[in-house]
Amino acid sequence: GAGVSQSPRYKVAKRGQDVALRCDPISGHVSLFWYQQALGQGPEFLTYFQNEAQLDKSGLPSDRFFAERPEGSVSTLKIQRTQQEDSAVYLCASSPSLETGREQYFGPGTRLTVT
Amino acid sequence: KQEVTQIPAALSVPEGENLVLNCSFTDSAIYNLQWFRQDPGKGLTSLLLIQSSQREQTSGRLNASLDKSSGRSTLYIAASQPGDSATYLCAVRGVGTGGFKTIFGAGTRLFVKA
């Protein structure tokens, strides 16, 4: 596709449920990032992949959060036993190369509401 | 630890005004700084990317400057239009974390009145 896509766009989960959020980066993009954006705040870094390797997961808030990118393209962010504080918009971004100076292209995000 | 601050938090101006949005960061060891626009309920749209070796970038009515030594960037919007109403986010990609992390400011919410 032309840009980064994410699905679902909206997700409502009952507290304690597990959720899986999908990101389809721009075809051929090597780098992939996940961010969490709370209402009225800027995005906060969660994790980074270079191809299938997860090189930085220091931003994941707890061990209930898990991300994977097994074939170096599509990525899934999984949240187990969701809590109300997990309610946020989850943004995915991709970048075309390993160069740290390259631009990031963002998807529309998944808005997660935990009730 | 890198911290990014954006001032003002919100801004309301009449159509046609020129305006400046400010971004400051605490650690000058950066690879680049990027300005984004975010419309309500939408993802981020990249506006301008300034590499650490550059001083400014221009695109249409937008001009972004970077003073790495003082930890500051400004986004200048000329002849503002109602369609410019959005949240503007500043983000820096730091050297210290291997270049993986991008740290965002909280944004400036801009409203341009017709």
gemmi code that builds the backbone of each chain (N, CA, C; Angstrom):
import gemmi

chains = {
    "A": [
        ("GLY", (0.820, -1.205, 0.000), (0.000, 0.000, 0.000), (0.848, 1.245, 0.000)),
        ("ALA", (0.191, 2.378, -0.058), (0.892, 3.643, -0.178), (1.493, 4.092, 1.137)),
        ("GLY", (0.879, 3.711, 2.260), (1.362, 4.190, 3.540), (1.330, 3.089, 4.584)),
        ("VAL", (1.601, 3.497, 5.826), (1.536, 2.570, 6.954), (0.063, 2.365, 7.322)),
        ("SER", (-0.348, 1.138, 7.470), (-1.726, 0.882, 7.879), (-1.746, 0.143, 9.209)),
        ("GLN", (-2.796, 0.388, 9.986), (-2.941, -0.249, 11.282), (-4.369, -0.768, 11.421)),
        ("SER", (-4.489, -1.896, 12.120), (-5.822, -2.437, 12.361), (-5.871, -3.129, 13.711)),
        ("PRO", (-7.016, -3.101, 14.395), (-8.184, -2.312, 14.011), (-7.940, -0.834, 14.273)),
        ("ARG", (-8.791, 0.031, 13.767), (-8.643, 1.460, 14.052), (-9.146, 1.791, 15.456)),
        ("TYR", (-10.149, 1.039, 15.899), (-10.706, 1.236, 17.236), (-10.890, -0.128, 17.877)),
        ("LYS", (-10.598, -0.181, 19.183), (-10.764, -1.430, 19.904), (-11.246, -1.110, 21.313)),
        ("VAL", (-12.330, -1.744, 21.704), (-12.819, -1.632, 23.072), (-12.630, -2.988, 23.724)),
        ("ALA", (-11.956, -2.990, 24.853), (-11.700, -4.249, 25.555), (-12.145, -4.117, 27.003)),
        ("LYS", (-12.662, -5.209, 27.535), (-12.984, -5.239, 28.963), (-11.680, -5.469, 29.717)),
        ("ARG", (-11.594, -4.869, 30.889), (-10.384, -5.028, 31.705), (-10.101, -6.518, 31.910)),
        ("GLY", (-8.864, -6.888, 31.678), (-8.470, -8.276, 31.833), (-8.380, -9.049, 30.523)),
        ("GLN", (-8.964, -8.497, 29.455), (-8.891, -9.164, 28.157), (-7.508, -8.949, 27.520)),
        ("ASP", (-7.155, -9.844, 26.619), (-5.947, -9.683, 25.813), (-6.330, -9.029, 24.480)),
        ("VAL", (-5.434, -8.175, 23.960), (-5.685, -7.551, 22.664), (-4.434, -7.687, 21.793)),
        ("ALA", (-4.653, -7.641, 20.480), (-3.549, -7.679, 19.514), (-3.768, -6.587, 18.493)),
        ("LEU", (-2.765, -5.754, 18.319), (-2.838, -4.627, 17.401), (-1.840, -4.870, 16.266)),
        ("ARG", (-2.301, -4.635, 15.047), (-1.485, -4.978, 13.880), (-0.970, -3.730, 13.178)),
        ("CYS", (0.248, -3.822, 12.669), (0.843, -2.734, 11.880), (1.405, -3.309, 10.585)),
        ("ASP", (0.983, -2.718, 9.466), (1.562, -3.059, 8.158), (2.423, -1.878, 7.705)),
        ("PRO", (3.733, -2.004, 7.761), (4.580, -0.869, 7.366), (4.592, -0.695, 5.857)),
        ("ILE", (5.194, 0.367, 5.426), (5.395, 0.579, 3.988), (6.303, -0.533, 3.473)),
        ("SER", (5.945, -1.093, 2.340), (6.679, -2.223, 1.794), (8.169, -1.905, 1.645)),
        ("GLY", (9.001, -2.800, 2.171), (10.443, -2.625, 2.041), (11.084, -1.820, 3.157)),
        ("HIS", (10.285, -1.235, 4.014), (10.858, -0.459, 5.115), (11.491, -1.390, 6.141)),
        ("VAL", (12.717, -1.062, 6.507), (13.505, -1.905, 7.401), (13.157, -1.667, 8.865)),
        ("SER", (12.983, -0.397, 9.210), (12.792, -0.028, 10.616), (11.307, 0.137, 10.932)),
        ("LEU", (10.927, -0.312, 12.133), (9.533, -0.196, 12.574), (9.507, 0.184, 14.039)),
        ("PHE", (8.655, 1.145, 14.373), (8.546, 1.692, 15.725), (7.096, 1.579, 16.209)),
        ("TRP", (6.945, 1.356, 17.505), (5.637, 1.458, 18.157), (5.694, 2.568, 19.195)),
        ("TYR", (4.594, 3.353, 19.258), (4.456, 4.425, 20.228), (3.093, 4.333, 20.900)),
        ("GLN", (3.027, 4.880, 22.118), (1.764, 4.979, 22.854), (1.478, 6.467, 23.069)),
        ("GLN", (0.266, 6.905, 22.726), (-0.070, 8.306, 22.888), (-1.301, 8.450, 23.777)),
        ("ALA", (-1.085, 8.984, 24.971), (-2.204, 9.268, 25.873), (-2.865, 10.571, 25.437)),
        ("LEU", (-4.085, 10.754, 25.862), (-4.873, 11.923, 25.462), (-4.160, 13.210, 25.858)),
        ("GLY", (-3.968, 14.102, 24.892), (-3.361, 15.389, 25.173), (-1.851, 15.377, 25.324)),
        ("GLN", (-1.236, 14.238, 25.050), (0.222, 14.114, 25.189), (0.857, 13.772, 23.854)),
        ("GLY", (2.169, 13.928, 23.790), (2.885, 13.465, 22.621), (3.087, 11.963, 22.687)),
        ("PRO", (3.374, 11.322, 21.554), (3.626, 9.881, 21.555), (4.847, 9.534, 22.403)),
        ("GLU", (4.783, 8.379, 23.054), (5.921, 7.883, 23.822), (6.407, 6.579, 23.210)),
        ("PHE", (7.714, 6.487, 23.038), (8.352, 5.333, 22.429), (8.085, 4.066, 23.231)),
        ("LEU", (7.731, 2.994, 22.520), (7.563, 1.682, 23.157), (8.690, 0.728, 22.765)),
        ("THR", (8.854, 0.525, 21.448), (9.816, -0.468, 21.003), (10.211, -0.222, 19.555)),
        ("TYR", (11.347, -0.827, 19.151), (11.891, -0.629, 17.815), (12.388, -1.948, 17.237)),
        ("PHE", (12.080, -2.169, 15.957), (12.545, -3.343, 15.218), (13.394, -2.909, 14.033)),
        ("GLN", (14.433, -3.684, 13.801), (15.207, -3.569, 12.577), (15.047, -4.911, 11.877)),
        ("ASN", (14.296, -4.916, 10.797), (13.845, -6.179, 10.184), (13.101, -6.991, 11.256)),
        ("GLU", (13.504, -8.216, 11.511), (12.760, -9.017, 12.499), (13.335, -8.894, 13.911)),
        ("ALA", (14.458, -8.203, 14.032), (15.128, -8.104, 15.330), (14.570, -6.936, 16.149)),
        ("GLN", (14.187, -7.241, 17.378), (13.708, -6.205, 18.286), (14.921, -5.651, 19.026)),
        ("LEU", (15.367, -4.465, 18.639), (16.616, -3.932, 19.158), (16.446, -3.081, 20.404)),
        ("ASP", (15.260, -2.603, 20.637), (15.035, -1.775, 21.816), (13.586, -1.971, 22.257)),
        ("LYS", (13.406, -2.457, 23.470), (12.045, -2.594, 24.010), (11.949, -1.902, 25.357)),
        ("SER", (12.824, -0.938, 25.554), (12.913, -0.272, 26.849), (11.683, 0.554, 27.189)),
        ("GLY", (10.876, 0.912, 26.203), (9.700, 1.728, 26.472), (8.447, 0.942, 26.805)),
        ("LEU", (8.492, -0.356, 26.693), (7.306, -1.168, 27.023), (7.021, -1.008, 28.507)),
        ("PRO", (5.793, -0.613, 28.883), (5.526, -0.234, 30.274), (5.519, -1.400, 31.256)),
        ("SER", (5.236, -2.599, 30.797), (5.237, -3.740, 31.707), (5.402, -5.014, 30.905)),
        ("ASP", (5.541, -6.130, 31.615), (5.693, -7.403, 30.913), (4.380, -7.897, 30.331)),
        ("ARG", (3.304, -7.116, 30.496), (2.053, -7.471, 29.822), (2.087, -7.070, 28.356)),
        ("PHE", (3.063, -6.242, 27.981), (3.197, -5.757, 26.606), (4.256, -6.588, 25.886)),
        ("PHE", (3.889, -7.008, 24.683), (4.802, -7.850, 23.906), (4.656, -7.483, 22.437)),
        ("ALA", (5.766, -7.323, 21.727), (5.703, -6.989, 20.309), (6.540, -7.972, 19.519)),
        ("GLU", (6.099, -8.240, 18.295), (6.864, -9.140, 17.427), (6.764, -8.700, 15.989)),
        ("ARG", (7.732, -9.142, 15.210), (7.793, -8.857, 13.774), (8.523, -10.032, 13.120)),
        ("PRO", (7.896, -11.200, 13.130), (8.595, -12.449, 12.832), (9.221, -12.550, 11.440)),
        ("GLU", (8.638, -11.902, 10.448), (9.183, -12.006, 9.097), (9.745, -10.683, 8.601)),
        ("GLY", (9.899, -9.748, 9.520), (10.497, -8.479, 9.146), (9.589, -7.542, 8.377)),
        ("SER", (8.277, -7.835, 8.367), (7.363, -6.890, 7.708), (6.258, -6.522, 8.690)),
        ("VAL", (5.146, -7.247, 8.694), (4.028, -6.955, 9.602), (4.477, -7.125, 11.052)),
        ("SER", (3.964, -6.235, 11.905), (4.266, -6.326, 13.330), (2.966, -6.368, 14.121)),
        ("THR", (3.024, -7.050, 15.257), (1.876, -7.126, 16.149), (2.300, -6.692, 17.544)),
        ("LEU", (1.512, -5.820, 18.144), (1.695, -5.426, 19.535), (0.585, -6.096, 20.333)),
        ("LYS", (0.976, -6.900, 21.297), (0.008, -7.630, 22.107), (0.030, -7.093, 23.524)),
        ("ILE", (-1.137, -6.897, 24.077), (-1.269, -6.466, 25.467), (-2.109, -7.512, 26.183)),
        ("GLN", (-1.527, -8.099, 27.207), (-2.226, -9.125, 27.968), (-2.883, -8.501, 29.193)),
        ("ARG", (-4.011, -9.064, 29.588), (-4.698, -8.647, 30.832), (-4.801, -7.123, 30.888)),
        ("THR", (-5.468, -6.545, 29.903), (-5.517, -5.097, 29.775), (-6.036, -4.427, 31.046)),
        ("GLN", (-5.475, -3.246, 31.313), (-5.857, -2.410, 32.450), (-6.370, -1.081, 31.899)),
        ("GLN", (-7.094, -0.353, 32.721), (-7.640, 0.929, 32.263), (-6.544, 1.899, 31.839)),
        ("GLU", (-5.395, 1.844, 32.499), (-4.316, 2.773, 32.142), (-3.690, 2.459, 30.780)),
        ("ASP", (-4.077, 1.330, 30.183), (-3.583, 1.011, 28.848), (-4.378, 1.759, 27.769)),
        ("SER", (-5.471, 2.394, 28.150), (-6.279, 3.148, 27.184), (-5.436, 4.267, 26.592)),
        ("ALA", (-5.307, 4.252, 25.283), (-4.451, 5.218, 24.581), (-4.583, 4.951, 23.089)),
        ("VAL", (-3.921, 5.804, 22.304), (-3.761, 5.524, 20.879), (-2.388, 4.902, 20.675)),
        ("TYR", (-2.344, 3.790, 19.976), (-1.087, 3.112, 19.694), (-0.717, 3.372, 18.233)),
        ("LEU", (0.426, 4.015, 18.062), (0.889, 4.429, 16.742), (2.056, 3.568, 16.293)),
        ("CYS", (2.066, 3.263, 15.030), (3.162, 2.522, 14.413), (3.803, 3.424, 13.371)),
        ("ALA", (5.117, 3.346, 13.236), (5.828, 4.119, 12.223), (6.867, 3.237, 11.570)),
        ("SER", (7.173, 3.503, 10.306), (8.249, 2.771, 9.647), (9.196, 3.746, 8.975)),
        ("SER", (10.403, 3.271, 8.715), (11.442, 4.086, 8.115), (12.189, 3.229, 7.108)),
        ("PRO", (12.622, 3.820, 5.988), (13.104, 2.993, 4.887), (14.456, 2.315, 5.074)),
        ("SER", (15.286, 2.796, 5.996), (16.607, 2.181, 6.063), (17.097, 2.142, 7.494)),
        ("LEU", (18.342, 1.654, 7.644), (18.939, 1.567, 8.963), (19.503, 2.914, 9.409)),
        ("GLU", (19.614, 3.844, 8.490), (20.209, 5.133, 8.830), (19.345, 5.858, 9.852)),
        ("THR", (19.981, 6.333, 10.893), (19.227, 6.967, 11.970), (18.684, 8.323, 11.561)),
        ("GLY", (19.161, 8.878, 10.476), (18.682, 10.184, 10.067), (17.451, 10.169, 9.200)),
        ("ARG", (16.940, 8.990, 8.862), (15.826, 8.909, 7.923), (14.502, 9.229, 8.601)),
        ("GLU", (13.584, 9.713, 7.791), (12.273, 10.128, 8.260), (11.421, 8.942, 8.677)),
        ("GLN", (10.543, 9.151, 9.649), (9.579, 8.135, 10.052), (8.215, 8.464, 9.459)),
        ("TYR", (7.533, 7.434, 8.988), (6.204, 7.580, 8.411), (5.213, 6.875, 9.333)),
        ("PHE", (4.195, 7.609, 9.756), (3.271, 7.093, 10.766), (1.976, 6.565, 10.156)),
        ("GLY", (1.431, 5.545, 10.818), (0.103, 5.062, 10.513), (-0.945, 5.876, 11.256)),
        ("PRO", (-2.236, 5.586, 11.022), (-3.319, 6.370, 11.635), (-3.552, 6.044, 13.103)),
        ("GLY", (-2.983, 4.928, 13.575), (-3.128, 4.576, 14.978), (-4.313, 3.666, 15.254)),
        ("THR", (-4.236, 2.996, 16.387), (-5.344, 2.205, 16.930), (-5.717, 2.821, 18.264)),
        ("ARG", (-6.979, 3.232, 18.376), (-7.444, 3.791, 19.645), (-7.981, 2.653, 20.502)),
        ("LEU", (-7.313, 2.387, 21.616), (-7.721, 1.322, 22.534), (-8.411, 1.939, 23.744)),
        ("THR", (-9.607, 1.452, 24.020), (-10.341, 1.870, 25.215), (-10.584, 0.644, 26.063)),
        ("VAL", (-10.135, 0.687, 27.307), (-10.315, -0.431, 28.229), (-11.375, -0.029, 29.255)),
        ("THR", (-12.441, -0.807, 29.310), (-13.561, -0.451, 30.205), (-13.592, -1.350, 31.443)),
    ],
    "B": [
        ("LYS", (18.815, 12.217, 30.484), (17.599, 11.772, 29.792), (17.044, 12.918, 28.968)),
        ("GLN", (16.768, 12.626, 27.723), (16.265, 13.665, 26.817), (14.851, 14.075, 27.186)),
        ("GLU", (14.630, 15.381, 27.276), (13.286, 15.910, 27.486), (13.024, 16.976, 26.426)),
        ("VAL", (11.810, 16.944, 25.897), (11.415, 17.876, 24.845), (10.223, 18.684, 25.337)),
        ("THR", (10.338, 20.006, 25.234), (9.293, 20.896, 25.724), (8.820, 21.788, 24.587)),
        ("GLN", (7.510, 21.949, 24.481), (6.958, 22.813, 23.440), (6.155, 23.941, 24.070)),
        ("ILE", (6.426, 25.146, 23.571), (5.749, 26.335, 24.056), (5.282, 27.154, 22.847)),
        ("PRO", (4.023, 27.690, 22.853), (3.026, 27.514, 23.910), (2.315, 26.159, 23.776)),
        ("ALA", (1.543, 25.802, 24.789), (0.759, 24.575, 24.720), (-0.415, 24.734, 23.764)),
        ("ALA", (-0.936, 25.953, 23.675), (-2.059, 26.235, 22.781), (-1.938, 27.660, 22.277)),
        ("LEU", (-2.469, 27.858, 21.075), (-2.338, 29.158, 20.431), (-3.545, 29.387, 19.531)),
        ("SER", (-4.147, 30.582, 19.632), (-5.268, 30.935, 18.776), (-4.931, 32.244, 18.083)),
        ("VAL", (-4.979, 32.253, 16.752), (-4.599, 33.444, 15.992), (-5.622, 33.694, 14.896)),
        ("PRO", (-5.753, 34.936, 14.442), (-6.628, 35.211, 13.300), (-5.942, 34.811, 12.003)),
        ("GLU", (-6.739, 34.468, 11.032), (-6.223, 34.085, 9.725), (-5.300, 35.171, 9.155)),
        ("GLY", (-4.212, 34.728, 8.548), (-3.286, 35.653, 7.904), (-2.073, 36.006, 8.735)),
        ("GLU", (-2.122, 35.695, 10.027), (-0.970, 36.025, 10.878), (0.187, 35.075, 10.633)),
        ("ASN", (1.397, 35.612, 10.811), (2.593, 34.773, 10.845), (2.787, 34.344, 12.297)),
        ("LEU", (3.243, 33.114, 12.510), (3.399, 32.657, 13.886), (4.614, 31.753, 14.026)),
        ("VAL", (5.052, 31.629, 15.287), (6.229, 30.831, 15.607), (5.897, 29.863, 16.729)),
        ("LEU", (6.211, 28.608, 16.516), (6.074, 27.585, 17.548), (7.473, 27.200, 18.015)),
        ("ASN", (7.611, 26.996, 19.314), (8.921, 26.746, 19.894), (9.056, 25.335, 20.442)),
        ("CYS", (10.255, 24.801, 20.302), (10.581, 23.471, 20.803), (11.968, 23.551, 21.433)),
        ("SER", (12.114, 23.008, 22.642), (13.439, 22.953, 23.255), (13.718, 21.535, 23.715)),
        ("PHE", (14.998, 21.155, 23.701), (15.396, 19.809, 24.113), (16.641, 19.897, 24.979)),
        ("THR", (16.783, 18.933, 25.890), (17.810, 19.055, 26.926), (19.150, 18.450, 26.535)),
        ("ASP", (19.158, 17.487, 25.628), (20.399, 16.822, 25.232), (20.672, 17.143, 23.765)),
        ("SER", (21.771, 17.835, 23.515), (22.060, 18.293, 22.149), (22.632, 17.203, 21.245)),
        ("ALA", (22.876, 16.017, 21.796), (23.412, 14.920, 20.989), (22.264, 14.235, 20.249)),
        ("ILE", (21.899, 14.799, 19.122), (20.759, 14.276, 18.363), (21.172, 13.963, 16.939)),
        ("TYR", (20.438, 13.034, 16.299), (20.631, 12.766, 14.885), (19.806, 13.730, 14.037)),
        ("ASN", (18.571, 13.956, 14.482), (17.716, 14.858, 13.723), (16.563, 15.342, 14.589)),
        ("LEU", (15.849, 16.312, 14.075), (14.639, 16.833, 14.712), (13.570, 16.891, 13.630)),
        ("GLN", (12.385, 16.457, 13.988), (11.308, 16.379, 13.008), (10.083, 17.090, 13.554)),
        ("TRP", (9.422, 17.874, 12.710), (8.158, 18.511, 13.056), (7.032, 17.745, 12.372)),
        ("PHE", (5.983, 17.478, 13.161), (4.816, 16.751, 12.671), (3.563, 17.591, 12.893)),
        ("ARG", (2.547, 17.254, 12.126), (1.216, 17.796, 12.325), (0.296, 16.626, 12.643)),
        ("GLN", (-0.613, 16.828, 13.602), (-1.585, 15.787, 13.939), (-2.969, 16.403, 13.986)),
        ("ASP", (-3.859, 15.899, 13.152), (-5.252, 16.320, 13.170), (-6.030, 15.424, 14.127)),
        ("PRO", (-7.117, 15.919, 14.709), (-7.859, 15.130, 15.714), (-8.214, 13.741, 15.199)),
        ("GLY", (-7.889, 12.728, 15.987), (-8.227, 11.357, 15.633), (-7.395, 10.767, 14.515)),
        ("LYS", (-6.353, 11.455, 14.127), (-5.533, 10.973, 13.006), (-4.096, 10.691, 13.454)),
        ("GLY", (-3.340, 10.071, 12.558), (-1.926, 9.844, 12.820), (-1.125, 11.103, 12.582)),
        ("LEU", (0.197, 10.943, 12.551), (1.095, 12.079, 12.399), (1.511, 12.236, 10.939)),
        ("THR", (1.522, 13.486, 10.492), (2.015, 13.807, 9.161), (3.315, 14.570, 9.296)),
        ("SER", (4.358, 14.073, 8.673), (5.646, 14.742, 8.760), (5.622, 16.045, 7.964)),
        ("LEU", (6.127, 17.100, 8.584), (6.194, 18.408, 7.928), (7.609, 18.707, 7.455)),
        ("LEU", (8.556, 18.641, 8.380), (9.937, 18.973, 8.059), (10.867, 18.125, 8.909)),
        ("LEU", (11.962, 17.684, 8.301), (12.998, 16.916, 8.997), (14.297, 17.690, 8.868)),
        ("ILE", (14.928, 18.000, 10.007), (16.200, 18.716, 9.991), (17.273, 17.791, 10.553)),
        ("GLN", (18.293, 17.514, 9.778), (19.406, 16.709, 10.262), (20.243, 17.547, 11.232)),
        ("SER", (21.020, 16.881, 12.076), (21.772, 17.590, 13.110), (22.795, 18.561, 12.516)),
        ("SER", (23.220, 18.305, 11.296), (24.210, 19.176, 10.657), (23.575, 20.368, 9.946)),
        ("GLN", (22.256, 20.399, 9.892), (21.567, 21.466, 9.167), (21.078, 22.545, 10.124)),
        ("ARG", (20.812, 23.737, 9.554), (20.333, 24.847, 10.377), (18.846, 25.103, 10.170)),
        ("GLU", (18.354, 24.804, 8.950), (16.948, 25.036, 8.700), (16.466, 24.235, 7.493)),
        ("GLN", (15.129, 24.100, 7.441), (14.480, 23.465, 6.306), (13.220, 24.262, 6.003)),
        ("THR", (12.867, 24.304, 4.712), (11.693, 25.065, 4.293), (10.816, 24.214, 3.405)),
        ("SER", (9.504, 24.377, 3.587), (8.537, 23.722, 2.703), (7.326, 24.618, 2.613)),
        ("GLY", (7.148, 25.247, 1.459), (6.002, 26.134, 1.278), (5.998, 27.265, 2.288)),
        ("ARG", (4.902, 27.359, 3.053), (4.776, 28.428, 4.051), (5.452, 28.075, 5.383)),
        ("LEU", (6.076, 26.926, 5.448), (6.703, 26.470, 6.689), (8.215, 26.606, 6.623)),
        ("ASN", (8.790, 27.053, 7.744), (10.242, 27.100, 7.867), (10.606, 26.639, 9.267)),
        ("ALA", (11.487, 25.662, 9.359), (11.936, 25.173, 10.655), (13.425, 25.444, 10.796)),
        ("SER", (13.801, 25.906, 11.969), (15.217, 26.152, 12.242), (15.677, 25.245, 13.377)),
        ("LEU", (16.970, 25.012, 13.422), (17.555, 24.180, 14.474), (18.832, 24.837, 14.981)),
        ("ASP", (18.892, 25.052, 16.310), (20.120, 25.500, 16.970), (20.474, 24.418, 17.968)),
        ("LYS", (21.306, 23.485, 17.520), (21.580, 22.302, 18.331), (22.297, 22.666, 19.621)),
        ("SER", (23.198, 23.619, 19.545), (24.007, 23.951, 20.726), (23.169, 24.510, 21.867)),
        ("SER", (22.116, 25.236, 21.521), (21.250, 25.788, 22.568), (20.029, 24.906, 22.812)),
        ("GLY", (19.892, 23.849, 22.049), (18.782, 22.919, 22.245), (17.438, 23.510, 21.870)),
        ("ARG", (17.387, 24.207, 20.737), (16.146, 24.860, 20.346), (15.835, 24.684, 18.872)),
        ("SER", (14.527, 24.615, 18.608), (14.042, 24.630, 17.239), (12.780, 25.484, 17.196)),
        ("THR", (12.561, 26.149, 16.073), (11.326, 26.896, 15.888), (10.685, 26.485, 14.573)),
        ("LEU", (9.368, 26.481, 14.575), (8.597, 26.263, 13.357), (7.857, 27.558, 13.066)),
        ("TYR", (8.174, 28.136, 11.917), (7.559, 29.389, 11.495), (6.505, 29.078, 10.449)),
        ("ILE", (5.284, 29.583, 10.677), (4.203, 29.398, 9.711), (3.812, 30.775, 9.192)),
        ("ALA", (3.959, 30.968, 7.915), (3.629, 32.261, 7.303), (2.180, 32.272, 6.829)),
        ("ALA", (1.556, 33.448, 6.968), (0.207, 33.676, 6.424), (-0.733, 32.534, 6.796)),
        ("SER", (-0.954, 32.340, 8.076), (-1.714, 31.183, 8.566), (-3.127, 31.149, 7.975)),
        ("GLN", (-3.627, 29.908, 7.830), (-4.950, 29.649, 7.258), (-5.738, 28.755, 8.203)),
        ("PRO", (-7.077, 28.810, 8.151), (-7.869, 27.918, 9.024), (-7.490, 26.447, 8.869)),
        ("GLY", (-7.086, 26.050, 7.680), (-6.669, 24.660, 7.456), (-5.392, 24.285, 8.177)),
        ("ASP", (-4.688, 25.261, 8.727), (-3.482, 24.968, 9.514), (-3.825, 24.546, 10.931)),
        ("SER", (-5.084, 24.666, 11.311), (-5.494, 24.303, 12.667), (-5.242, 22.813, 12.902)),
        ("ALA", (-4.440, 22.512, 13.916), (-4.030, 21.144, 14.230), (-3.110, 21.210, 15.444)),
        ("THR", (-2.646, 20.051, 15.873), (-1.596, 19.988, 16.894), (-0.260, 19.770, 16.194)),
        ("TYR", (0.726, 20.548, 16.586), (2.068, 20.467, 15.990), (3.009, 19.857, 17.024)),
        ("LEU", (3.683, 18.787, 16.608), (4.569, 18.044, 17.497), (5.999, 18.140, 17.015)),
        ("CYS", (6.894, 18.297, 17.971), (8.323, 18.320, 17.710), (8.906, 17.021, 18.266)),
        ("ALA", (9.843, 16.411, 17.545), (10.418, 15.142, 17.995), (11.901, 15.097, 17.692)),
        ("VAL", (12.692, 14.606, 18.633), (14.133, 14.492, 18.414), (14.544, 13.026, 18.499)),
        ("ARG", (15.483, 12.655, 17.640), (16.031, 11.294, 17.626), (17.444, 11.394, 18.183)),
        ("GLY", (17.639, 10.778, 19.357), (18.873, 10.991, 20.097), (19.971, 10.000, 19.785)),
        ("VAL", (21.190, 10.444, 19.969), (22.362, 9.606, 19.765), (22.524, 8.622, 20.912)),
        ("GLY", (22.228, 9.087, 22.114), (22.540, 8.314, 23.313), (21.845, 6.975, 23.408)),
        ("THR", (20.711, 6.843, 22.763), (19.959, 5.590, 22.855), (20.138, 4.758, 21.591)),
        ("GLY", (21.239, 4.958, 20.893), (21.517, 4.201, 19.676), (20.753, 4.693, 18.473)),
        ("GLY", (20.085, 5.815, 18.638), (19.337, 6.365, 17.513), (17.991, 5.719, 17.313)),
        ("PHE", (17.576, 4.829, 18.238), (16.313, 4.143, 18.063), (15.144, 4.959, 18.584)),
        ("LYS", (15.360, 5.584, 19.748), (14.253, 6.282, 20.394), (14.050, 7.651, 19.790)),
        ("THR", (12.798, 7.986, 19.575), (12.420, 9.337, 19.228), (11.608, 9.883, 20.382)),
        ("ILE", (12.015, 11.054, 20.885), (11.338, 11.659, 22.020), (10.507, 12.835, 21.520)),
        ("PHE", (9.221, 12.815, 21.863), (8.289, 13.845, 21.420), (8.007, 14.860, 22.520)),
        ("GLY", (7.706, 16.088, 22.101), (7.108, 17.055, 22.999), (5.612, 16.791, 23.103)),
        ("ALA", (4.952, 17.536, 23.997), (3.507, 17.333, 24.206), (2.678, 18.021, 23.135)),
        ("GLY", (3.311, 18.885, 22.335), (2.615, 19.505, 21.214), (2.100, 20.901, 21.507)),
        ("THR", (1.856, 21.644, 20.438), (1.188, 22.938, 20.496), (-0.100, 22.828, 19.700)),
        ("ARG", (-1.234, 23.097, 20.366), (-2.527, 23.060, 19.666), (-2.785, 24.427, 19.071)),
        ("LEU", (-2.865, 24.466, 17.749), (-3.042, 25.718, 17.019), (-4.449, 25.811, 16.475)),
        ("PHE", (-5.081, 26.981, 16.688), (-6.385, 27.250, 16.111), (-6.293, 28.555, 15.337)),
        ("VAL", (-6.591, 28.495, 14.042), (-6.556, 29.681, 13.187), (-7.987, 30.066, 12.863)),
        ("LYS", (-8.368, 31.256, 13.293), (-9.750, 31.715, 13.134), (-9.942, 32.381, 11.779)),
        ("ALA", (-11.043, 32.003, 11.129), (-11.368, 32.603, 9.826), (-11.855, 34.041, 9.980)),
    ],
}
model = gemmi.Model(1)
for chain_id, residues in chains.items():
    chain = gemmi.Chain(chain_id)
    for i, (resn, *xyz) in enumerate(residues, 1):
        res = gemmi.Residue()
        res.name, res.seqid = resn, gemmi.SeqId(i, " ")
        for name, pos in zip(("N", "CA", "C"), xyz):
            atom = gemmi.Atom()
            atom.name, atom.element = name, gemmi.Element(name[0])
            atom.pos, atom.b_iso = gemmi.Position(*pos), 0.0
            res.add_atom(atom)
        chain.add_residue(res)
    model.add_chain(chain)
structure = gemmi.Structure()
structure.add_model(model)
structure.setup_entities()
